[in-house]
């Protein structure tokens, strides 16, 4: 999916990722805490980063395809939503 489509979907769905933030080109698209994913276009490729344990960031996915990177980022968001829902349900027991 294209970047614009991704941003529209996120705006419409308002996914609850349990405090995990998501950034696209340094703009926060889902508000979060210290855990986050960042997607950025640099050196003619799209890269998804996440924080490393030692500070800084690690790239976890790289591609030249805009469609591919935003499909992957959307899958990461959906996984975070599912994990957060499971945690909430477990904590309610």
C-alpha positions, 0 to 999 in steps of 0.5 A: 500500500502507498504511504498516503493509503497507510496514513488514511487507514491508521487515521480511520482505524485508530489502532490501540497498540498498547503504548507502542508508538509509530513514526513515519518520516519523523512524524508520530502517527500513533502516539506511544511511549518508549517502545516505537517503530520508525519508518523512513525513506533514506538512501533511496530505500524505505527502512523500518527501525526499532530501538536497540537495547543499547540505545540508538536504533536497529533496522529491521526491514529494508526495501525499495518498494513503498508498497512493501514497506507500508504493508509490513509496517501495517502488519507490525501494527496489527500484531501489536494490537493483537498482543495488547488485546491478549494482555488486557484480557489476561490481566482482567482474569 
